[in-house]
Amino acid sequence: MSAQVRDVLVVTVLTAGLFASVATNIYQLAPSSSADVVGVVDHKSIGEGTDSGSQPVTWYTVSLWLVTDDEENSLAAGDTLAYVVSKEVYDQIEIGDVVEGRAHDDLEMDQVRIVRSDVPRQLGPSGG
């Protein structure tokens, strides 16, 4: 077997494994209600500002590439949206993880479940 054929075979097997891993993670998070959203973490960020009473506030957002529709916010699978989550959830989530959560019309997400990604970080949804 030539080196080129072997390399193509290795890449094919690794790609198939990658897709199988992601599919398994998504299957484990099949949404249990129409308000539940499944997505892949694209990136996350921390915002700071003030509330209506001029008090400082910090919010934690997780951007998801949606695998299921977000009916609460009228978004289709394939769209990307940043949801506000608790600091506790934010600290646990990593880029590339598959998550399920209850979406609300104010873009908050709670009841979050996380499935660790087996995808190498450089192959995550944003490619970087």
C-alpha contacts under 8 A as a table, 3 or more apart, distances in Angstrom:
res1	aa1	res2	aa2	distance
1	M	5	V	6.50
1	M	6	R	6.56
2	S	5	V	5.33
2	S	6	R	6.22
3	A	6	R	5.02
3	A	7	D	6.06
4	Q	7	D	5.09
4	Q	8	V	6.28
5	V	8	V	5.15
5	V	9	L	6.14
6	R	9	L	5.03
6	R	10	V	6.12
7	D	10	V	5.09
7	D	11	V	6.19
8	V	11	V	5.19
8	V	12	T	6.11
9	L	12	T	5.08
9	L	13	V	6.18
10	V	13	V	5.19
10	V	14	L	6.12
11	V	14	L	5.12
11	V	15	T	6.00
12	T	15	T	5.15
12	T	16	A	6.15
13	V	16	A	5.14
13	V	17	G	6.19
14	L	17	G	5.04
14	L	18	L	6.15
15	T	18	L	5.01
15	T	19	F	6.31
16	A	19	F	5.24
16	A	20	A	6.13
17	G	20	A	5.03
17	G	21	S	6.07
18	L	21	S	5.18
18	L	22	V	6.30
18	L	118	D	7.72
18	L	119	V	6.49
19	F	22	V	5.23
19	F	23	A	5.99
20	A	23	A	5.11
20	A	24	T	6.06
21	S	24	T	5.18
21	S	25	N	6.31
21	S	117	S	7.91
21	S	118	D	6.48
21	S	119	V	7.61
22	V	25	N	5.15
22	V	26	I	6.20
22	V	117	S	7.23
22	V	118	D	7.49
22	V	119	V	7.47
23	A	26	I	5.13
23	A	27	Y	6.03
24	T	27	Y	5.08
24	T	28	Q	6.27
25	N	28	Q	5.24
25	N	29	L	6.71
25	N	98	V	6.58
25	N	115	V	6.30
25	N	116	R	7.93
25	N	117	S	7.41
26	I	29	L	5.20
26	I	30	A	6.61
26	I	38	V	7.43
26	I	98	V	6.65
27	Y	30	A	5.37
29	L	38	V	6.85
29	L	99	V	7.31
29	L	100	E	6.14
29	L	113	R	7.95
29	L	115	V	7.96
30	A	38	V	7.47
31	P	34	S	7.31
31	P	36	D	5.38
31	P	37	V	6.48
31	P	38	V	6.77
31	P	100	E	7.12
32	S	36	D	6.52
33	S	36	D	5.38
34	S	37	V	7.83
34	S	70	D	7.96
34	S	71	E	6.84
35	A	70	D	6.97
35	A	71	E	6.60
35	A	72	E	6.16
35	A	102	R	5.54
35	A	103	A	5.72
35	A	104	H	7.50
36	D	70	D	7.48
36	D	100	E	6.56
36	D	101	G	5.37
36	D	102	R	4.44
36	D	103	A	6.08
37	V	66	L	7.30
37	V	67	V	7.74
37	V	68	T	5.92
37	V	69	D	6.75
37	V	70	D	5.80
37	V	100	E	5.42
37	V	101	G	5.48
37	V	102	R	6.26
37	V	103	A	6.43
38	V	66	L	6.08
38	V	67	V	5.48
38	V	68	T	5.52
38	V	98	V	7.16
38	V	99	V	5.67
38	V	100	E	4.37
38	V	101	G	6.78
39	G	64	L	5.17
39	G	65	W	5.19
39	G	66	L	4.18
39	G	67	V	4.89
39	G	68	T	6.97
39	G	98	V	5.73
39	G	99	V	5.60
39	G	100	E	6.60
40	V	64	L	5.25
40	V	65	W	5.13
40	V	66	L	6.57
40	V	67	V	7.26
40	V	95	I	7.89
40	V	96	G	5.84
40	V	97	D	5.69
40	V	98	V	4.51
40	V	99	V	6.31
40	V	125	P	7.15
41	V	44	K	7.64
41	V	62	V	6.73
41	V	63	S	5.83
41	V	64	L	4.64
41	V	65	W	6.42
41	V	93	I	7.89
41	V	94	E	7.10
41	V	95	I	5.04
41	V	96	G	5.05
41	V	97	D	5.45
41	V	98	V	6.38
41	V	99	V	7.29
41	V	125	P	7.63
42	D	62	V	7.68
42	D	63	S	5.43
42	D	64	L	5.47
42	D	65	W	6.17
42	D	95	I	5.78
42	D	96	G	6.38
42	D	124	G	7.34
42	D	125	P	5.83
42	D	126	S	5.93
43	H	62	V	6.15
43	H	63	S	5.25
43	H	64	L	7.44
43	H	95	I	5.72
44	K	60	Y	7.60
44	K	61	T	5.57
44	K	62	V	4.32
44	K	63	S	5.74
44	K	82	A	7.96
44	K	90	Y	7.83
44	K	95	I	7.51
45	S	60	Y	6.13
45	S	61	T	5.38
45	S	62	V	6.63
46	I	58	T	7.02
46	I	59	W	5.86
46	I	60	Y	4.72
46	I	61	T	6.25
47	G	58	T	5.64
47	G	59	W	5.18
47	G	60	Y	6.37
47	G	61	T	7.72
48	E	56	P	7.24
48	E	57	V	5.75
48	E	58	T	4.46
48	E	59	W	6.37
49	G	56	P	5.67
49	G	57	V	5.42
49	G	58	T	6.53
50	T	53	G	7.46
50	T	54	S	5.06
50	T	55	Q	5.07
50	T	56	P	4.31
50	T	57	V	5.33
51	D	54	S	5.21
51	D	55	Q	5.41
51	D	56	P	6.46
51	D	57	V	6.40
52	S	55	Q	7.40
59	W	84	V	6.67
59	W	85	V	7.62
59	W	86	S	7.79
59	W	87	K	7.81
60	Y	84	V	5.53
60	Y	85	V	5.65
60	Y	86	S	6.48
60	Y	87	K	6.16
60	Y	90	Y	6.34
61	T	82	A	5.78
61	T	83	Y	5.27
61	T	84	V	4.41
61	T	85	V	5.91
61	T	90	Y	7.34
62	V	82	A	5.23
62	V	83	Y	5.39
62	V	84	V	6.53
62	V	85	V	7.01
62	V	90	Y	7.11
63	S	80	T	6.60
63	S	81	L	5.34
63	S	82	A	3.82
63	S	83	Y	6.19
64	L	80	T	5.40
64	L	81	L	5.54
64	L	82	A	6.16
64	L	83	Y	7.60
65	W	77	A	7.79
65	W	78	G	6.11
65	W	79	D	5.88
65	W	80	T	4.36
65	W	81	L	6.85
65	W	125	P	7.49
66	L	69	D	6.78
66	L	70	D	7.72
66	L	76	A	7.32
66	L	77	A	4.84
66	L	78	G	5.19
66	L	79	D	5.61
66	L	80	T	5.92
66	L	81	L	7.68
67	V	77	A	4.92
67	V	78	G	6.17
68	T	76	A	6.90
68	T	77	A	4.63
68	T	78	G	7.81
69	D	74	S	7.67
69	D	75	L	5.77
69	D	76	A	4.38
69	D	77	A	4.63
70	D	73	N	5.66
70	D	74	S	5.86
70	D	75	L	4.96
70	D	76	A	6.23
70	D	77	A	7.44
70	D	103	A	7.24
71	E	74	S	4.79
71	E	75	L	6.28
71	E	76	A	7.79
72	E	75	L	7.94
72	E	103	A	6.56
72	E	104	H	6.17
72	E	105	D	5.64
73	N	103	A	7.91
73	N	104	H	7.47
73	N	105	D	5.67
73	N	107	L	7.63
75	L	79	D	6.51
76	A	79	D	5.83
82	A	107	L	7.50
83	Y	103	A	7.93
83	Y	107	L	5.16
83	Y	108	E	5.37
83	Y	109	M	5.93
84	V	107	L	6.15
84	V	108	E	4.53
84	V	109	M	5.98
85	V	89	V	6.31
85	V	90	Y	6.34
85	V	108	E	6.12
85	V	109	M	5.51
85	V	110	D	6.56
86	S	89	V	5.30
86	S	90	Y	6.13
86	S	110	D	7.80
87	K	90	Y	4.86
87	K	91	D	6.03
88	E	91	D	5.37
88	E	92	Q	6.63
89	V	92	Q	5.24
89	V	93	I	6.33
89	V	112	V	7.37
90	Y	93	I	5.45
93	I	97	D	6.75
93	I	114	I	7.12
94	E	97	D	5.70
94	E	116	R	7.91
95	I	121	R	7.06
95	I	124	G	7.13
96	G	116	R	7.89
96	G	117	S	5.78
96	G	119	V	6.82
96	G	121	R	6.46
96	G	124	G	5.03
96	G	125	P	6.63
97	D	114	I	6.82
97	D	115	V	6.02
97	D	116	R	5.02
97	D	117	S	4.60
98	V	114	I	6.13
98	V	115	V	5.26
98	V	116	R	6.56
98	V	117	S	6.38
99	V	112	V	6.78
99	V	113	R	5.60
99	V	114	I	4.56
99	V	115	V	6.05
100	E	111	Q	7.98
100	E	112	V	5.56
100	E	113	R	5.22
100	E	114	I	6.67
101	G	109	M	5.90
101	G	110	D	5.69
101	G	111	Q	5.29
101	G	112	V	4.14
101	G	113	R	6.30
102	R	109	M	5.35
102	R	110	D	5.27
102	R	111	Q	5.72
102	R	112	V	6.85
103	A	107	L	6.58
103	A	108	E	6.15
103	A	109	M	4.69
103	A	110	D	6.93
104	H	107	L	5.44
104	H	108	E	5.41
104	H	109	M	6.17
105	D	108	E	7.28
109	M	112	V	7.09
117	S	120	P	7.91
119	V	123	L	6.42
119	V	124	G	6.57
120	P	123	L	5.50
120	P	124	G	6.86
121	R	124	G	5.32
121	R	128	G	7.46
122	Q	127	G	6.06
122	Q	128	G	5.08
123	L	126	S	7.76
123	L	127	G	5.30
123	L	128	G	6.74
124	G	127	G	5.30
124	G	128	G	6.68
125	P	128	G	7.94
